[in-house]
Amino acid sequence: MTISQEIISEIARYAQMAPSGDNLQDWRLSLNGDTLELIGEFDDHPFNFNHRPSLTGYGAVLENARIASEEFGFEMIEELFPEGANKKLISSLRFSKSPSKNQQPLFPYLETRAVNRGKYQKKELPPEMRKELVKTAEESGFGKLLLTENSASKQKAAKAAFFGSQIMMEHQGVHQSLFQNIRWTQAEAEKTRDGLFIKTLELGFQEPAFRLLRSWTLTSILNFFGLSLFAAFRDYQLSMGSSALGLIEIPDDSPQSILNGGKLFERLWLKMSSLGLSLQPESAIVYFLHLFWEQPHHFTPSQRRVLEKGARALKEAFPMKNEKGILMLFRLGYASKAPSTRSLRKLVEI
Ligand SMILES: Cc1cc2nc3c(=O)[nH]c(=O)nc-3n(C[C@H](O)[C@H](O)[C@H](O)COP(=O)(O)O)c2cc1C
């Protein structure tokens, strides 16, 4: 039996729910005959270096599409980079009827998974959950999940996240792109259906002050008085207050490995949602380090020193085989409350 256009549309709708850096959803899903195409709409901003954040999101889109298609009784046949890895056509997806209906335990979480940037409860991660998550990564064949084992390694990993946040407030280009991607009102969020709606940042009473930081001049003056350290300390505290920090390590830097790493990241996030756990990526330090290792000129000498400390802290926190294989850093745990609001998605019309 061939697949109907209605089912492909449904699969695309679930695929669109994937997470993306700053919720930019920098891809397009389009129907070509009976093939669903995933087209990258990445930009060449230095902080999208090697399209790492974009490719990680595309991996999540493909993971969602696979789970949904199997839930609907179709096997997804995926051709990656049919026109070459530097082209915009990321993947062509075809669907063939599965001999048996194969219910997907992670399917219900495609719709409910969400980033939770609030406080988490001071609770340990039960050893059986820890094992299950590590096993999920092992079985994927896409990469490894490393989790902090004790408070000393958590402190190191939280320090690495701290250094990433510090640079975010101190680098004009990063500041500019972050603030451009914020949607300041509900109406604005509903109009674009992408970007970071301010309420999802869970800033609480600090929100009015944060709004003033749109101005780089003000931010850079306040940085002189310790603003970037104050902001980074907030992230450090959130990390220390969560059950663990996790790091995904991938075998190499190829676009295919990054994309597969994105599939693994989404699978783990959905798995955590199914276990009642919440997650917040702390990706800044990871992306800054990759850029720093290849093109240090994007950073000032003092920012380079901060990044060197970040790299050291990550290495001490996690027993990595290859530090250049870092794909994603995140904190995880039991959220104190549900997210205040959910981020929106662009409507898929195929
Ligand atoms: C590649 C990638 C990097 C991300 N980095 C961060 C991050 O550093 N901090 C953060 O709070 N969220 C981060 N996120 C989460 C996204 O902002 C979030 O998924 C997006 O806003 C959509 O919201 P949702 O996941 O709740 O649907 C990242 C997501 C992806 C896929």
The ligand as a Tripos MOL2 file, in Angstrom:
@<TRIPOS>MOLECULE
LIG
   31    33     1     0     0
SMALL
NO_CHARGES

@<TRIPOS>ATOM
      1 C1         20.9430   22.6200   18.5040 C.3       1 LIG1
      2 C2         20.1770   23.1880   19.6460 C.ar      1 LIG1
      3 C3         20.7910   24.0440   20.5560 C.ar      1 LIG1
      4 C4         20.0500   24.5730   21.6310 C.ar      1 LIG1
      5 N1         20.6910   25.3580   22.5520 N.ar      1 LIG1
      6 C5         20.0140   25.8430   23.6170 C.ar      1 LIG1
      7 C6         20.6750   26.5660   24.6550 C.ar      1 LIG1
      8 O1         21.8880   26.7620   24.6230 O.2       1 LIG1
      9 N2         19.9310   27.0230   25.6960 N.ar      1 LIG1
     10 C7         18.5910   26.7910   25.7850 C.ar      1 LIG1
     11 O2         17.9810   27.2230   26.7470 O.2       1 LIG1
     12 N3         17.9460   26.0970   24.8210 N.ar      1 LIG1
     13 C8         18.6190   25.6040   23.7570 C.ar      1 LIG1
     14 N4         17.9880   24.8380   22.8150 N.ar      1 LIG1
     15 C9         16.5560   24.5870   22.9540 C.3       1 LIG1
     16 C10        15.7630   25.4070   21.9610 C.3       1 LIG1
     17 O3         15.8380   26.7870   22.2420 O.3       1 LIG1
     18 C11        14.3080   24.9090   21.9950 C.3       1 LIG1
     19 O4         14.2970   23.5820   21.5840 O.3       1 LIG1
     20 C12        13.4300   25.7440   21.0880 C.3       1 LIG1
     21 O5         13.2910   27.0360   21.6140 O.3       1 LIG1
     22 C13        12.0290   25.1320   20.9280 C.3       1 LIG1
     23 O6         11.4120   24.9670   22.1520 O.3       1 LIG1
     24 P1         10.8900   23.5420   22.6640 P.3       1 LIG1
     25 O7         12.0960   22.6160   22.6810 O.co2     1 LIG1
     26 O8         10.3300   23.7980   24.0060 O.co2     1 LIG1
     27 O9          9.8700   23.0570   21.6950 O.co2     1 LIG1
     28 C14        18.6890   24.2650   21.7610 C.ar      1 LIG1
     29 C15        18.0810   23.3880   20.8450 C.ar      1 LIG1
     30 C16        18.8160   22.8460   19.8130 C.ar      1 LIG1
     31 C17        18.1860   21.8780   18.8570 C.3       1 LIG1
@<TRIPOS>BOND
     1     1     2 1
     2     2     3 ar
     3     2    30 ar
     4     3     4 ar
     5     4     5 ar
     6     4    28 ar
     7     5     6 ar
     8     6     7 ar
     9     6    13 1
    10     7     8 2
    11     7     9 ar
    12     9    10 ar
    13    10    11 2
    14    10    12 ar
    15    12    13 ar
    16    13    14 ar
    17    14    15 1
    18    14    28 ar
    19    15    16 1
    20    16    17 1
    21    16    18 1
    22    18    19 1
    23    18    20 1
    24    20    21 1
    25    20    22 1
    26    22    23 1
    27    23    24 1
    28    24    25 2
    29    24    26 1
    30    24    27 1
    31    28    29 ar
    32    29    30 ar
    33    30    31 1
@<TRIPOS>SUBSTRUCTURE
     1 LIG1         1 GROUP 0 **** ****
